[in-house]
Amino acid sequence: MITKVLIAEDHQSVNISVQKILEELAIMNTAYAYYCDDALNMIAQAVRANSSFDLLITDLSFLPDGHKQVLSDGMELITAAREVQPDLNILVFTAENRPAIIDQLYNKYDIDGFVPKARNDARALKEAINEIALHRRYFPRHIRQLIDKKNAYSFSEFDITIITLLAQGMLQKDIPAHLQRNGIKPSGLSSVEKKLNQMKDALGFTKNEQLVAHCKDLGAI
């Protein structure tokens, strides 16, 4: 059961909106922080007072405003919060939507739910909180599909090197010389072309630009 929630969000309007959603779920014991350091201090104080939070709802991005902080973003807050309160449920509510980052949040940071700031996010937040209250992780279907797409092709280090060079504006015909200068093998033009064609075929693309854009969206480069 979730009765006490901390909201870590640096936008006041979003903070107010999330509080309203919690009220609609009959969760009245809420607190909020605009800075990650303040959120961590509140979590620590609650633990010491034997009145721990049941759920932390946090953004990932906190804009700097000259207020000196030790913790600069939501990921750092998640790590620090779990050290203070290992059993704390954590729900990420953010505009971040890159599958690689979301995958990392679930598998490395072990979050309990993720809701992207988008259309119908109020409904998704309610669903997520209800699922977490039942001790179930909330994983939106479209997010699962994005991550499955990311994992549909396993990019090698050589793949990433080639795509990164293209993303930096290097022409395909100039890549072999760069590979040779840096002792990267294979370095022949035919090998580069073959590898690019292999990736495009596997992912259903016809142009290098599509491949680069796809990898940027995934957070692979």
Secondary structure, DSSP 8 states (H G I E B T S, - for coil): ---EEEEE-S-HHHHHHHHHHHHHTT--EEEEESSHHHHHHHHHHHHHTT---SEEEE-SB----S---S--BHHHHHHHHHHH-TT-EEEEEES---HHHHHHHHHTS--SEEEESSTTHHHHHHHHHHHHHTT--B--HHHHHHHHHHTTS---HHHHHHHHHHHTT--GGGHHHHHHHTT-S---HHHHHHHHHHHHHHHT-SSHHHHHHHHHHHT--
